[in-house]
Amino acid sequence: MTSLTVVVENHSDRPELAAEYGLALWLEHEGAAFLYDAGAGGALLPNLAALGLDPARLTAAVFSHGHLDHIGGLPGLLRSRAGAPLDVWLHRAAFASHLARRGDALVDIGPPLDQPGFEALGARFHFVTGLSEPWPGLRILADIPRRTAFEGPAPNLVAMIDGRVVDDPFDDDLALIVDTPGGPALITGCAHAGVVNILLAAERALGRTPAWLIGGTHLGPAPQGQRQAAAAELAARPALRVASGHCTMDAAKDLRQSLGQRYVDLISGLRLEF
């Protein structure tokens, strides 16, 4: 059996679980435990304890990209393991420039530590390029091609490249494909490469549509036209179920309307079994 538990999400309806703008998912697969993203830092360890999930059991952690609300919990996670090393898989560009426009200011929203700082706490980094399968039945999908016309740069998310402020290219955006008894599950962080672009890349790698798409879609800040186009693409795949949250925000209503009972809201504490 494969299962996925939402550890950190924007919303919680259980008093023992903290809500935080971020995402962290605990995956049990073939007797091993994996963490996909780690939230912003405040909620991860308390929520793991409340859910009875022991960080010492982790085989590895995978990070979807270098934004603070996804990788901010990594220092605390490493410290909680009392010096035991942890294999960490991500794209090298996670340590590239990640900035947000806030009024007239540019704010650094990248990792809280540099690579040596994480390594001093026990991280053993594995940098991903292309499609890789580090563990049986778990594939990391990286370097997502941009194929759709309607998925563009995220508003207000920029990078400093060669001394110029440009739209963040999000070269680090990656997804996880999990082979489950119920069919492949595609897991995203924020889908900065475009949720449909990621789905198309997964379909190309799998030769079929996944059974599940789980995670953030970044449709919340997206223009209404992009929301509608993405919702239509997901709805056009009748075997696909979607569980989304975090940066999906109020775009969830478009997905609910398009997908009906094939849609599930992510919320802290939710457990899915496949």
PyRosetta script that sets phi, psi and omega in degrees:
from pyrosetta import init, pose_from_sequence

init()
pose = pose_from_sequence("MTSLTVVVENHSDRPELAAEYGLALWLEHEGAAFLYDAGAGGALLPNLAALGLDPARLTAAVFSHGHLDHIGGLPGLLRSRAGAPLDVWLHRAAFASHLARRGDALVDIGPPLDQPGFEALGARFHFVTGLSEPWPGLRILADIPRRTAFEGPAPNLVAMIDGRVVDDPFDDDLALIVDTPGGPALITGCAHAGVVNILLAAERALGRTPAWLIGGTHLGPAPQGQRQAAAAELAARPALRVASGHCTMDAAKDLRQSLGQRYVDLISGLRLEF")
pose.set_psi(1, 144.5)
pose.set_omega(1, 173.7)
pose.set_phi(2, -115.6)
pose.set_psi(2, 137.9)
pose.set_omega(2, 177.8)
pose.set_phi(3, -137.7)
pose.set_psi(3, 155.4)
pose.set_omega(3, 178.1)
pose.set_phi(4, -133.7)
pose.set_psi(4, 130.7)
pose.set_omega(4, 178.5)
pose.set_phi(5, -119.2)
pose.set_psi(5, 130.3)
pose.set_omega(5, 176.3)
pose.set_phi(6, -80.0)
pose.set_psi(6, 113.9)
pose.set_omega(6, -178.5)
pose.set_phi(7, -91.6)
pose.set_psi(7, -44.0)
pose.set_omega(7, -179.6)
pose.set_phi(8, -130.6)
pose.set_psi(8, 132.4)
pose.set_omega(8, 176.8)
pose.set_phi(9, -156.3)
pose.set_psi(9, 169.5)
pose.set_omega(9, -178.4)
pose.set_phi(10, -63.9)
pose.set_psi(10, -24.0)
pose.set_omega(10, -171.4)
pose.set_phi(11, -126.3)
pose.set_psi(11, 146.8)
pose.set_omega(11, 173.9)
pose.set_phi(12, -146.0)
pose.set_psi(12, 136.8)
pose.set_omega(12, 173.2)
pose.set_phi(13, -113.6)
pose.set_psi(13, 15.3)
pose.set_omega(13, 177.3)
pose.set_phi(14, -116.9)
pose.set_psi(14, 123.4)
pose.set_omega(14, -173.9)
pose.set_phi(15, -60.4)
pose.set_psi(15, -25.1)
pose.set_omega(15, -178.9)
pose.set_phi(16, -82.1)
pose.set_psi(16, -6.3)
pose.set_omega(16, -178.8)
pose.set_phi(17, -114.4)
pose.set_psi(17, 126.1)
pose.set_omega(17, 179.6)
pose.set_phi(18, -78.0)
pose.set_psi(18, 143.7)
pose.set_omega(18, 170.2)
pose.set_phi(19, -95.9)
pose.set_psi(19, 145.4)
pose.set_omega(19, -177.8)
pose.set_phi(20, -156.4)
pose.set_psi(20, 142.0)
pose.set_omega(20, 175.7)
pose.set_phi(21, -70.1)
pose.set_psi(21, 96.9)
pose.set_omega(21, -177.2)
pose.set_phi(22, 172.4)
pose.set_psi(22, -176.1)
pose.set_omega(22, -177.9)
pose.set_phi(23, -147.5)
pose.set_psi(23, 135.5)
pose.set_omega(23, 171.8)
pose.set_phi(24, -149.8)
pose.set_psi(24, 130.7)
pose.set_omega(24, -177.1)
pose.set_phi(25, -126.7)
pose.set_psi(25, 133.0)
pose.set_omega(25, 178.6)
pose.set_phi(26, -103.2)
pose.set_psi(26, 124.3)
pose.set_omega(26, -176.0)
pose.set_phi(27, -115.3)
pose.set_psi(27, 127.7)
pose.set_omega(27, 172.3)
pose.set_phi(28, -107.4)
pose.set_psi(28, 123.6)
pose.set_omega(28, -176.0)
pose.set_phi(29, -149.0)
pose.set_psi(29, 123.3)
pose.set_omega(29, 177.1)
pose.set_phi(30, 51.9)
pose.set_psi(30, 42.0)
pose.set_omega(30, 176.5)
pose.set_phi(31, 79.5)
pose.set_psi(31, 1.8)
pose.set_omega(31, 179.9)
pose.set_phi(32, -115.2)
pose.set_psi(32, 157.5)
pose.set_omega(32, -179.1)
pose.set_phi(33, -117.1)
pose.set_psi(33, 137.9)
pose.set_omega(33, -179.8)
pose.set_phi(34, -134.6)
pose.set_psi(34, 148.3)
pose.set_omega(34, 173.7)
pose.set_phi(35, -112.9)
pose.set_psi(35, 128.2)
pose.set_omega(35, 175.7)
pose.set_phi(36, -109.6)
pose.set_psi(36, 108.3)
pose.set_omega(36, -175.1)
pose.set_phi(37, 68.6)
pose.set_psi(37, 164.3)
pose.set_omega(37, -171.1)
pose.set_phi(38, -138.7)
pose.set_psi(38, 15.4)
pose.set_omega(38, 179.9)
pose.set_phi(39, 68.5)
pose.set_psi(39, -170.3)
pose.set_omega(39, -175.7)
pose.set_phi(40, -84.3)
pose.set_psi(40, -17.3)
pose.set_omega(40, 175.3)
pose.set_phi(41, 131.7)
pose.set_psi(41, -31.6)
pose.set_omega(41, -174.9)
pose.set_phi(42, -83.6)
pose.set_psi(42, -31.3)
pose.set_omega(42, -170.6)
pose.set_phi(43, -98.1)
pose.set_psi(43, -18.6)
pose.set_omega(43, -169.4)
pose.set_phi(44, -59.1)
pose.set_psi(44, -58.9)
pose.set_omega(44, -173.3)
pose.set_phi(45, -67.1)
pose.set_psi(45, -44.2)
pose.set_omega(45, 176.0)
pose.set_phi(46, -59.6)
pose.set_psi(46, -39.9)
pose.set_omega(46, -178.9)
pose.set_phi(47, -71.4)
pose.set_psi(47, -37.5)
pose.set_omega(47, 174.7)
pose.set_phi(48, -59.0)
pose.set_psi(48, -44.5)
pose.set_omega(48, 179.3)
pose.set_phi(49, -63.0)
pose.set_psi(49, -43.7)
pose.set_omega(49, -179.3)
pose.set_phi(50, -64.3)
pose.set_psi(50, -30.7)
pose.set_omega(50, -179.4)
pose.set_phi(51, -89.7)
pose.set_psi(51, -2.2)
pose.set_omega(51, -179.9)
pose.set_phi(52, 71.5)
pose.set_psi(52, 31.1)
pose.set_omega(52, -179.0)
pose.set_phi(53, -107.4)
pose.set_psi(53, 120.0)
pose.set_omega(53, -172.8)
pose.set_phi(54, -94.6)
pose.set_psi(54, 116.8)
pose.set_omega(54, 178.5)
pose.set_phi(55, -57.6)
pose.set_psi(55, -23.9)
pose.set_omega(55, 179.9)
pose.set_phi(56, -66.2)
pose.set_psi(56, -18.5)
pose.set_omega(56, -178.8)
pose.set_phi(57, -81.4)
pose.set_psi(57, -11.5)
pose.set_omega(57, -171.8)
pose.set_phi(58, -64.9)
pose.set_psi(58, 131.9)
pose.set_omega(58, 170.6)
pose.set_phi(59, -78.4)
pose.set_psi(59, -39.4)
pose.set_omega(59, -177.9)
pose.set_phi(60, -166.4)
pose.set_psi(60, 167.4)
pose.set_omega(60, 171.1)
pose.set_phi(61, -123.6)
pose.set_psi(61, 142.7)
pose.set_omega(61, 178.5)
pose.set_phi(62, -122.3)
pose.set_psi(62, 134.8)
pose.set_omega(62, -178.9)
pose.set_phi(63, -117.5)
pose.set_psi(63, 129.8)
pose.set_omega(63, -174.8)
pose.set_phi(64, -70.8)
pose.set_psi(64, -31.2)
pose.set_omega(64, 178.6)
pose.set_phi(65, -172.7)
pose.set_psi(65, -179.0)
pose.set_omega(65, -170.2)
pose.set_phi(66, -94.9)
pose.set_psi(66, 15.9)
pose.set_omega(66, 179.3)
pose.set_phi(67, -73.4)
pose.set_psi(67, 146.0)
pose.set_omega(67, -175.5)
pose.set_phi(68, -58.5)
pose.set_psi(68, -34.6)
pose.set_omega(68, -177.0)
pose.set_phi(69, -75.2)
pose.set_psi(69, 0.4)
pose.set_omega(69, 175.8)
pose.set_phi(70, -118.6)
pose.set_psi(70, -30.2)
pose.set_omega(70, -176.6)
pose.set_phi(71, -112.6)
pose.set_psi(71, -2.6)
pose.set_omega(71, -177.0)
pose.set_phi(72, -64.7)
pose.set_psi(72, -23.7)
pose.set_omega(72, 179.5)
pose.set_phi(73, -83.8)
pose.set_psi(73, -3.6)
pose.set_omega(73, -176.9)
pose.set_phi(74, -65.4)
pose.set_psi(74, -42.2)
pose.set_omega(74, 178.5)
pose.set_phi(75, -57.8)
pose.set_psi(75, -46.1)
pose.set_omega(75, 179.1)
pose.set_phi(76, -63.8)
pose.set_psi(76, -37.7)
pose.set_omega(76, 178.1)
pose.set_phi(77, -62.2)
pose.set_psi(77, -45.6)
pose.set_omega(77, 179.8)
pose.set_phi(78, -63.8)
pose.set_psi(78, -41.6)
pose.set_omega(78, 179.5)
pose.set_phi(79, -64.4)
pose.set_psi(79, -34.7)
pose.set_omega(79, -177.7)
pose.set_phi(80, -66.4)
pose.set_psi(80, -18.2)
pose.set_omega(80, -177.4)
pose.set_phi(81, -91.0)
pose.set_psi(81, 8.1)
pose.set_omega(81, 172.2)
pose.set_phi(82, 53.1)
pose.set_psi(82, 42.8)
pose.set_omega(82, 175.4)
pose.set_phi(83, 89.8)
pose.set_psi(83, -8.7)
pose.set_omega(83, 177.1)
pose.set_phi(84, -67.7)
pose.set_psi(84, 128.5)
pose.set_omega(84, -177.1)
pose.set_phi(85, -66.6)
pose.set_psi(85, 155.1)
pose.set_omega(85, 178.1)
pose.set_phi(86, -133.5)
pose.set_psi(86, 127.6)
pose.set_omega(86, 175.0)
pose.set_phi(87, -73.5)
pose.set_psi(87, 128.1)
pose.set_omega(87, -175.8)
pose.set_phi(88, -124.7)
pose.set_psi(88, 123.1)
pose.set_omega(88, -177.8)
pose.set_phi(89, -110.4)
pose.set_psi(89, 129.9)
pose.set_omega(89, 179.5)
pose.set_phi(90, -166.8)
pose.set_psi(90, 171.4)
pose.set_omega(90, 176.1)
pose.set_phi(91, -83.4)
pose.set_psi(91, 144.0)
pose.set_omega(91, -179.2)
pose.set_phi(92, -57.8)
pose.set_psi(92, -31.8)
pose.set_omega(92, -178.5)
pose.set_phi(93, -69.9)
pose.set_psi(93, -3.5)
pose.set_omega(93, 172.2)
pose.set_phi(94, -59.0)
pose.set_psi(94, -27.5)
pose.set_omega(94, 179.5)
pose.set_phi(95, -93.2)
pose.set_psi(95, 7.2)
pose.set_omega(95, 174.9)
pose.set_phi(96, -77.4)
pose.set_psi(96, 177.5)
pose.set_omega(96, -178.9)
pose.set_phi(97, -64.9)
pose.set_psi(97, 130.4)
pose.set_omega(97, 173.6)
pose.set_phi(98, -136.3)
pose.set_psi(98, 112.2)
pose.set_omega(98, -176.0)
pose.set_phi(99, -127.6)
pose.set_psi(99, 158.7)
pose.set_omega(99, 174.5)
pose.set_phi(100, -128.4)
pose.set_psi(100, 137.8)
pose.set_omega(100, 172.5)
pose.set_phi(101, -79.5)
pose.set_psi(101, 125.0)
pose.set_omega(101, 174.1)
pose.set_phi(102, -131.8)
pose.set_psi(102, 97.2)
pose.set_omega(102, -171.1)
pose.set_phi(103, 66.8)
pose.set_psi(103, -126.3)
pose.set_omega(103, 178.8)
pose.set_phi(104, -91.8)
pose.set_psi(104, -0.1)
pose.set_omega(104, -174.7)
pose.set_phi(105, -101.4)
pose.set_psi(105, 154.1)
pose.set_omega(105, 170.3)
pose.set_phi(106, -109.6)
pose.set_psi(106, 124.4)
pose.set_omega(106, -175.4)
pose.set_phi(107, -113.5)
pose.set_psi(107, 132.3)
pose.set_omega(107, 177.7)
pose.set_phi(108, -73.0)
pose.set_psi(108, 120.0)
pose.set_omega(108, 178.5)
pose.set_phi(109, -119.4)
pose.set_psi(109, 24.8)
pose.set_omega(109, 179.6)
pose.set_phi(110, -86.1)
pose.set_psi(110, -167.3)
pose.set_omega(110, -176.9)
pose.set_phi(111, -58.4)
pose.set_psi(111, 147.8)
pose.set_omega(111, -179.1)
pose.set_phi(112, -73.3)
pose.set_psi(112, -18.1)
pose.set_omega(112, 178.0)
pose.set_phi(113, -131.9)
pose.set_psi(113, 160.6)
pose.set_omega(113, 172.1)
pose.set_phi(114, -85.4)
pose.set_psi(114, 177.6)
pose.set_omega(114, -176.3)
pose.set_phi(115, -58.0)
pose.set_psi(115, -47.7)
pose.set_omega(115, 178.9)
pose.set_phi(116, -62.2)
pose.set_psi(116, -33.3)
pose.set_omega(116, 178.4)
pose.set_phi(117, -63.4)
pose.set_psi(117, -43.2)
pose.set_omega(117, 176.1)
pose.set_phi(118, -65.5)
pose.set_psi(118, -41.7)
pose.set_omega(118, -177.8)
pose.set_phi(119, -64.1)
pose.set_psi(119, -33.0)
pose.set_omega(119, 177.6)
pose.set_phi(120, -64.6)
pose.set_psi(120, -23.0)
pose.set_omega(120, 178.5)
pose.set_phi(121, -92.5)
pose.set_psi(121, -4.2)
pose.set_omega(121, 175.6)
pose.set_phi(122, 117.7)
pose.set_psi(122, 3.7)
pose.set_omega(122, 178.5)
pose.set_phi(123, -73.1)
pose.set_psi(123, 134.4)
pose.set_omega(123, 171.9)
pose.set_phi(124, -115.3)
pose.set_psi(124, 103.5)
pose.set_omega(124, -170.6)
pose.set_phi(125, -81.9)
pose.set_psi(125, 141.8)
pose.set_omega(125, 171.8)
pose.set_phi(126, -127.5)
pose.set_psi(126, 115.7)
pose.set_omega(126, -175.9)
pose.set_phi(127, -93.5)
pose.set_psi(127, 129.0)
pose.set_omega(127, -171.0)
pose.set_phi(128, -99.0)
pose.set_psi(128, 134.4)
pose.set_omega(128, 169.2)
pose.set_phi(129, -134.8)
pose.set_psi(129, 125.0)
pose.set_omega(129, -179.9)
pose.set_phi(130, 76.9)
pose.set_psi(130, -168.3)
pose.set_omega(130, -179.7)
pose.set_phi(131, -82.0)
pose.set_psi(131, 126.3)
pose.set_omega(131, 179.4)
pose.set_phi(132, -135.9)
pose.set_psi(132, 155.7)
pose.set_omega(132, 179.0)
pose.set_phi(133, -128.4)
pose.set_psi(133, 82.2)
pose.set_omega(133, -176.8)
pose.set_phi(134, -68.5)
pose.set_psi(134, -25.6)
pose.set_omega(134, -178.8)
pose.set_phi(135, -136.1)
pose.set_psi(135, 148.7)
pose.set_omega(135, -178.9)
pose.set_phi(136, -56.5)
pose.set_psi(136, 126.2)
pose.set_omega(136, 177.3)
pose.set_phi(137, 81.2)
pose.set_psi(137, 3.0)
pose.set_omega(137, 177.4)
pose.set_phi(138, -126.4)
pose.set_psi(138, 117.1)
pose.set_omega(138, -179.8)
pose.set_phi(139, -118.1)
pose.set_psi(139, 139.2)
pose.set_omega(139, 175.6)
pose.set_phi(140, -100.7)
pose.set_psi(140, 126.6)
pose.set_omega(140, -177.1)
pose.set_phi(141, -106.8)
pose.set_psi(141, 110.3)
pose.set_omega(141, -175.4)
pose.set_phi(142, -126.7)
pose.set_psi(142, 168.2)
pose.set_omega(142, -176.9)
pose.set_phi(143, 56.0)
pose.set_psi(143, 64.3)
pose.set_omega(143, -174.3)
pose.set_phi(144, -73.2)
pose.set_psi(144, 120.0)
pose.set_omega(144, 176.4)
pose.set_phi(145, -66.4)
pose.set_psi(145, 142.4)
pose.set_omega(145, 175.8)
pose.set_phi(146, -93.5)
pose.set_psi(146, 107.9)
pose.set_omega(146, -173.5)
pose.set_phi(147, -114.7)
pose.set_psi(147, -26.0)
pose.set_omega(147, -176.5)
pose.set_phi(148, -82.6)
pose.set_psi(148, 154.0)
pose.set_omega(148, 177.8)
pose.set_phi(149, -87.2)
pose.set_psi(149, -19.1)
pose.set_omega(149, -172.1)
pose.set_phi(150, -98.7)
pose.set_psi(150, -5.7)
pose.set_omega(150, 179.5)
pose.set_phi(151, -103.9)
pose.set_psi(151, 111.7)
pose.set_omega(151, -175.9)
pose.set_phi(152, -119.9)
pose.set_psi(152, -167.8)
pose.set_omega(152, -179.6)
pose.set_phi(153, -59.7)
pose.set_psi(153, 146.2)
pose.set_omega(153, 178.9)
pose.set_phi(154, -73.3)
pose.set_psi(154, 133.4)
pose.set_omega(154, 179.8)
pose.set_phi(155, -59.2)
pose.set_psi(155, 132.6)
pose.set_omega(155, 172.3)
pose.set_phi(156, 71.4)
pose.set_psi(156, 6.5)
pose.set_omega(156, 176.8)
pose.set_phi(157, -106.8)
pose.set_psi(157, 116.6)
pose.set_omega(157, -170.7)
pose.set_phi(158, -132.9)
pose.set_psi(158, 174.8)
pose.set_omega(158, 177.8)
pose.set_phi(159, -142.9)
pose.set_psi(159, 154.8)
pose.set_omega(159, 173.9)
pose.set_phi(160, -98.5)
pose.set_psi(160, 110.0)
pose.set_omega(160, -178.3)
pose.set_phi(161, -127.6)
pose.set_psi(161, 122.5)
pose.set_omega(161, -178.9)
pose.set_phi(162, 53.3)
pose.set_psi(162, 40.3)
pose.set_omega(162, 176.2)
pose.set_phi(163, 77.3)
pose.set_psi(163, 6.0)
pose.set_omega(163, 179.7)
pose.set_phi(164, -119.4)
pose.set_psi(164, 145.5)
pose.set_omega(164, 174.2)
pose.set_phi(165, -86.9)
pose.set_psi(165, 120.2)
pose.set_omega(165, -177.4)
pose.set_phi(166, -133.0)
pose.set_psi(166, 165.4)
pose.set_omega(166, 172.6)
pose.set_phi(167, -56.5)
pose.set_psi(167, 134.3)
pose.set_omega(167, 178.8)
pose.set_phi(168, -61.9)
pose.set_psi(168, 122.8)
pose.set_omega(168, -179.4)
pose.set_phi(169, -76.0)
pose.set_psi(169, -15.0)
pose.set_omega(169, -179.2)
pose.set_phi(170, 47.8)
pose.set_psi(170, 50.8)
pose.set_omega(170, 174.5)
pose.set_phi(171, -63.8)
pose.set_psi(171, -20.8)
pose.set_omega(171, -176.0)
pose.set_phi(172, -83.5)
pose.set_psi(172, -7.6)
pose.set_omega(172, -174.4)
pose.set_phi(173, -63.2)
pose.set_psi(173, 126.0)
pose.set_omega(173, 178.2)
pose.set_phi(174, -140.8)
pose.set_psi(174, 160.6)
pose.set_omega(174, -179.7)
pose.set_phi(175, -128.9)
pose.set_psi(175, 166.8)
pose.set_omega(175, -178.8)
pose.set_phi(176, -120.2)
pose.set_psi(176, 132.1)
pose.set_omega(176, 175.4)
pose.set_phi(177, -110.3)
pose.set_psi(177, 124.4)
pose.set_omega(177, -177.3)
pose.set_phi(178, -116.1)
pose.set_psi(178, 122.8)
pose.set_omega(178, 174.9)
pose.set_phi(179, -79.9)
pose.set_psi(179, 119.1)
pose.set_omega(179, -178.3)
pose.set_phi(180, -124.3)
pose.set_psi(180, 162.7)
pose.set_omega(180, 177.0)
pose.set_phi(181, -57.6)
pose.set_psi(181, -27.7)
pose.set_omega(181, 179.9)
pose.set_phi(182, -91.4)
pose.set_psi(182, 7.0)
pose.set_omega(182, -177.6)
pose.set_phi(183, 112.4)
pose.set_psi(183, 166.3)
pose.set_omega(183, -176.3)
pose.set_phi(184, -64.5)
pose.set_psi(184, 139.9)
pose.set_omega(184, 173.7)
pose.set_phi(185, -111.8)
pose.set_psi(185, 128.9)
pose.set_omega(185, 179.1)
pose.set_phi(186, -103.4)
pose.set_psi(186, 121.7)
pose.set_omega(186, -175.0)
pose.set_phi(187, -114.7)
pose.set_psi(187, 127.7)
pose.set_omega(187, -179.9)
pose.set_phi(188, -117.4)
pose.set_psi(188, 161.0)
pose.set_omega(188, 174.7)
pose.set_phi(189, -94.8)
pose.set_psi(189, -75.2)
pose.set_omega(189, 174.0)
pose.set_phi(190, -119.2)
pose.set_psi(190, -7.9)
pose.set_omega(190, -179.4)
pose.set_phi(191, 55.7)
pose.set_psi(191, 44.5)
pose.set_omega(191, 178.9)
pose.set_phi(192, -64.5)
pose.set_psi(192, -23.9)
pose.set_omega(192, 176.1)
pose.set_phi(193, -75.2)
pose.set_psi(193, -6.1)
pose.set_omega(193, -176.1)
pose.set_phi(194, 103.5)
pose.set_psi(194, 121.9)
pose.set_omega(194, -175.0)
pose.set_phi(195, -62.3)
pose.set_psi(195, -34.5)
pose.set_omega(195, 178.7)
pose.set_phi(196, -75.4)
pose.set_psi(196, -37.5)
pose.set_omega(196, 174.1)
pose.set_phi(197, -57.1)
pose.set_psi(197, -42.6)
pose.set_omega(197, 179.6)
pose.set_phi(198, -66.0)
pose.set_psi(198, -42.3)
pose.set_omega(198, 178.2)
pose.set_phi(199, -62.0)
pose.set_psi(199, -42.9)
pose.set_omega(199, 178.5)
pose.set_phi(200, -62.8)
pose.set_psi(200, -40.1)
pose.set_omega(200, 178.2)
pose.set_phi(201, -64.9)
pose.set_psi(201, -39.4)
pose.set_omega(201, 178.3)
pose.set_phi(202, -66.5)
pose.set_psi(202, -41.6)
pose.set_omega(202, 178.3)
pose.set_phi(203, -62.0)
pose.set_psi(203, -38.2)
pose.set_omega(203, 178.2)
pose.set_phi(204, -66.0)
pose.set_psi(204, -40.7)
pose.set_omega(204, -179.7)
pose.set_phi(205, -69.9)
pose.set_psi(205, -35.8)
pose.set_omega(205, -174.8)
pose.set_phi(206, -89.6)
pose.set_psi(206, -26.9)
pose.set_omega(206, -171.1)
pose.set_phi(207, 77.4)
pose.set_psi(207, 14.6)
pose.set_omega(207, 179.9)
pose.set_phi(208, -163.7)
pose.set_psi(208, 168.9)
pose.set_omega(208, 175.5)
pose.set_phi(209, -81.5)
pose.set_psi(209, 135.6)
pose.set_omega(209, 176.3)
pose.set_phi(210, -60.4)
pose.set_psi(210, 158.7)
pose.set_omega(210, 175.4)
pose.set_phi(211, -77.5)
pose.set_psi(211, -30.5)
pose.set_omega(211, -177.8)
pose.set_phi(212, -134.1)
pose.set_psi(212, 146.4)
pose.set_omega(212, 165.0)
pose.set_phi(213, -122.6)
pose.set_psi(213, 120.0)
pose.set_omega(213, -171.3)
pose.set_phi(214, -130.8)
pose.set_psi(214, 130.7)
pose.set_omega(214, 173.2)
pose.set_phi(215, 130.9)
pose.set_psi(215, -161.2)
pose.set_omega(215, 179.0)
pose.set_phi(216, -78.8)
pose.set_psi(216, 149.2)
pose.set_omega(216, 179.3)
pose.set_phi(217, -117.9)
pose.set_psi(217, -11.1)
pose.set_omega(217, -174.6)
pose.set_phi(218, 52.1)
pose.set_psi(218, 30.3)
pose.set_omega(218, 174.9)
pose.set_phi(219, -85.6)
pose.set_psi(219, -13.7)
pose.set_omega(219, 178.3)
pose.set_phi(220, -57.5)
pose.set_psi(220, -51.9)
pose.set_omega(220, 179.2)
pose.set_phi(221, -82.4)
pose.set_psi(221, -2.0)
pose.set_omega(221, -173.1)
pose.set_phi(222, -77.4)
pose.set_psi(222, 154.3)
pose.set_omega(222, 174.2)
pose.set_phi(223, -60.3)
pose.set_psi(223, 153.4)
pose.set_omega(223, -176.6)
pose.set_phi(224, -59.0)
pose.set_psi(224, -36.0)
pose.set_omega(224, 178.8)
pose.set_phi(225, -61.7)
pose.set_psi(225, -40.2)
pose.set_omega(225, 178.3)
pose.set_phi(226, -67.5)
pose.set_psi(226, -41.6)
pose.set_omega(226, 177.9)
pose.set_phi(227, -56.2)
pose.set_psi(227, -50.2)
pose.set_omega(227, -176.1)
pose.set_phi(228, -65.3)
pose.set_psi(228, -40.4)
pose.set_omega(228, 179.8)
pose.set_phi(229, -65.8)
pose.set_psi(229, -41.9)
pose.set_omega(229, 179.1)
pose.set_phi(230, -66.0)
pose.set_psi(230, -44.2)
pose.set_omega(230, 179.0)
pose.set_phi(231, -60.2)
pose.set_psi(231, -39.6)
pose.set_omega(231, 179.8)
pose.set_phi(232, -65.8)
pose.set_psi(232, -40.0)
pose.set_omega(232, 179.0)
pose.set_phi(233, -63.8)
pose.set_psi(233, -42.6)
pose.set_omega(233, 179.9)
pose.set_phi(234, -67.0)
pose.set_psi(234, -41.4)
pose.set_omega(234, -179.2)
pose.set_phi(235, -66.4)
pose.set_psi(235, -26.4)
pose.set_omega(235, -178.1)
pose.set_phi(236, -72.5)
pose.set_psi(236, -5.2)
pose.set_omega(236, 178.1)
pose.set_phi(237, -109.5)
pose.set_psi(237, 91.8)
pose.set_omega(237, -168.3)
pose.set_phi(238, -64.8)
pose.set_psi(238, -20.2)
pose.set_omega(238, 179.7)
pose.set_phi(239, -88.3)
pose.set_psi(239, -4.5)
pose.set_omega(239, -174.7)
pose.set_phi(240, -88.5)
pose.set_psi(240, 130.5)
pose.set_omega(240, 170.5)
pose.set_phi(241, -108.0)
pose.set_psi(241, 148.3)
pose.set_omega(241, -175.1)
pose.set_phi(242, -128.3)
pose.set_psi(242, 130.7)
pose.set_omega(242, 171.8)
pose.set_phi(243, -124.6)
pose.set_psi(243, 109.7)
pose.set_omega(243, -174.4)
pose.set_phi(244, -133.9)
pose.set_psi(244, 162.6)
pose.set_omega(244, 179.9)
pose.set_phi(245, -173.1)
pose.set_psi(245, -149.9)
pose.set_omega(245, 179.9)
pose.set_phi(246, 51.5)
pose.set_psi(246, -109.6)
pose.set_omega(246, -175.9)
pose.set_phi(247, -77.6)
pose.set_psi(247, 3.7)
pose.set_omega(247, 172.6)
pose.set_phi(248, -72.5)
pose.set_psi(248, -37.4)
pose.set_omega(248, 174.1)
pose.set_phi(249, 45.4)
pose.set_psi(249, -130.8)
pose.set_omega(249, -173.2)
pose.set_phi(250, -73.4)
pose.set_psi(250, -5.2)
pose.set_omega(250, 173.2)
pose.set_phi(251, -71.4)
pose.set_psi(251, -9.9)
pose.set_omega(251, 178.0)
pose.set_phi(252, -57.5)
pose.set_psi(252, -31.0)
pose.set_omega(252, -179.5)
pose.set_phi(253, -64.4)
pose.set_psi(253, -35.6)
pose.set_omega(253, 176.6)
pose.set_phi(254, -64.8)
pose.set_psi(254, -39.9)
pose.set_omega(254, -179.0)
pose.set_phi(255, -70.3)
pose.set_psi(255, -41.2)
pose.set_omega(255, 177.2)
pose.set_phi(256, -60.5)
pose.set_psi(256, -43.0)
pose.set_omega(256, -178.2)
pose.set_phi(257, -65.4)
pose.set_psi(257, -39.4)
pose.set_omega(257, -177.5)
pose.set_phi(258, -78.0)
pose.set_psi(258, -34.7)
pose.set_omega(258, -170.4)
pose.set_phi(259, -104.1)
pose.set_psi(259, -19.9)
pose.set_omega(259, -179.9)
pose.set_phi(260, 60.4)
pose.set_psi(260, -127.6)
pose.set_omega(260, -176.1)
pose.set_phi(261, -72.5)
pose.set_psi(261, -6.0)
pose.set_omega(261, 176.3)
pose.set_phi(262, -83.3)
pose.set_psi(262, 3.1)
pose.set_omega(262, -177.9)
pose.set_phi(263, -112.4)
pose.set_psi(263, 139.7)
pose.set_omega(263, 177.6)
pose.set_phi(264, -132.7)
pose.set_psi(264, 136.0)
pose.set_omega(264, 174.0)
pose.set_phi(265, -80.4)
pose.set_psi(265, 131.4)
pose.set_omega(265, 169.6)
pose.set_phi(266, -73.8)
pose.set_psi(266, 142.4)
pose.set_omega(266, 177.1)
pose.set_phi(267, -156.4)
pose.set_psi(267, 147.2)
pose.set_omega(267, -178.6)
pose.set_phi(268, -53.9)
pose.set_psi(268, 130.6)
pose.set_omega(268, 179.7)
pose.set_phi(269, 96.5)
pose.set_psi(269, -14.5)
pose.set_omega(269, 178.5)
pose.set_phi(270, -61.3)
pose.set_psi(270, 136.1)
pose.set_omega(270, 176.8)
pose.set_phi(271, -123.2)
pose.set_psi(271, 128.8)
pose.set_omega(271, 176.2)
pose.set_phi(272, -114.5)
pose.set_psi(272, 136.3)
pose.set_omega(272, 177.2)
pose.set_phi(273, -118.6)
pose.set_psi(273, 141.2)
pose.set_omega(273, -173.9)
pose.set_phi(274, -120.2)
pose.dump_pdb("model.pdb")
